[in-house]
Amino acid sequence: MDKLFRLTKKNNKAIIYNNVIITTLALAVQKSFALRWLGRLREWLKSVRVRTRLGNSLLGTTLENEM
């Protein structure tokens, strides 16, 4: 009985360690996904700013030519 208890205790520790590792990996994957998503959002915002600047520049040129 004592040996069975020790084995059960070891198994419980192994399960706890396993869960900690899985949770840590899951958090790392979530963080990685979030960072990639934020990076893509940042790149998109940069492209929008550039397009807006180009559009405003072209609009200004067009308005100057009309006057």
Buried (B, 14 or more C-beta within 10 A) or exposed (E): EEEEEEEEEEEEEEEEEEEEEEEEEEEEEEEEEEEEEEEEEEEEEEEEEEEEEEEEEEEEEEEEEEE
